[in-house]
Amino acid sequence: MRSQGTEHLEVVVTKPGQLHELLDNAEAVLRKVAIAQRSAGILVTRHDPLRYTLALCDAVPFGETWEQTLSRPLVNGRTAGPSPVEN
């Protein structure tokens, strides 16, 4: 987990089985900041299966954590790219 400041963290998985622990730890760090500020929720963004960012976000209600995915699962070891936009 690399810190990008107190309102934004990046999680990069380097060992199998560590994803949930890393995400839980990062969310706990941001939750403490959110509680102190009492103004934003947490947005978790999946960039690919091994990289996530967590950030305080005014669009997310205080006390909530929302998730979004910017990529599709790996296909033959490669990210398939962003999901198409549905109309």
C-alpha positions in Angstrom: 0.0 0.0 0.0 1.4 3.4 -1.0 0.2 6.6 0.5 -0.8 9.4 -1.9 -1.6 11.8 1.0 -4.1 11.3 3.8 -7.1 11.4 1.4 -6.0 9.0 -1.3 -4.3 5.5 -1.1 -3.2 3.1 -3.7 -3.2 -0.7 -3.1 -1.1 -2.9 -5.4 -1.3 -6.7 -4.8 2.1 -8.4 -5.0 1.3 -11.7 -3.2 -1.7 -14.1 -3.8 -4.3 -13.9 -1.1 -3.5 -10.4 0.3 -6.1 -8.4 -1.6 -8.8 -8.3 1.1 -6.3 -7.6 3.9 -4.7 -4.7 2.0 -8.1 -3.2 1.1 -9.4 -3.5 4.7 -6.3 -1.8 6.0 -6.4 1.1 3.5 -10.1 1.6 4.2 -9.5 1.7 7.9 -6.8 4.4 7.4 -9.2 6.5 5.3 -12.1 5.9 7.7 -10.1 7.6 10.5 -9.5 10.6 8.3 -13.2 10.7 7.2 -14.4 10.6 10.8 -12.1 13.5 11.7 -13.4 15.5 8.7 -17.0 14.3 8.8 -17.5 15.4 5.3 -16.9 12.5 2.8 -17.3 8.8 2.2 -14.8 6.4 0.6 -14.6 5.5 -3.0 -12.8 2.3 -3.9 -11.8 2.0 -7.6 -10.6 -1.2 -9.2 -8.2 -0.2 -12.0 -7.2 -3.9 -12.7 -7.3 -7.1 -10.7 -4.0 -6.1 -8.9 -4.4 -2.3 -8.5 -7.0 -0.3 -6.6 -7.2 3.2 -5.3 -9.2 4.4 -2.3 -10.1 8.0 -1.8 -12.3 10.3 0.2 -15.0 11.5 -2.1 -17.7 14.1 -1.5 -20.0 12.3 -3.9 -20.1 9.4 -1.5 -22.2 10.0 1.7 -20.3 10.2 4.9 -20.0 6.8 6.6 -20.4 4.8 3.3 -17.9 3.1 1.1 -18.8 2.7 -2.6 -17.0 0.7 -5.3 -16.4 1.2 -9.0 -14.6 -0.9 -11.6 -12.6 0.7 -14.4 -11.4 -2.5 -16.0 -12.7 -6.0 -16.8 -11.1 -9.2 -15.5 -7.8 -10.5 -16.9 -8.0 -12.6 -20.0 -4.9 -14.7 -20.7 -3.0 -12.7 -18.2 -3.9 -9.3 -19.7 -6.6 -6.8 -18.7 -9.4 -6.8 -21.3 -9.8 -3.0 -21.1 -12.6 -0.8 -19.8 -16.1 -2.0 -19.9 -18.2 -0.5 -22.6 -20.7 2.2 -21.6 -24.2 1.0 -21.7 -27.0 3.3 -22.9 
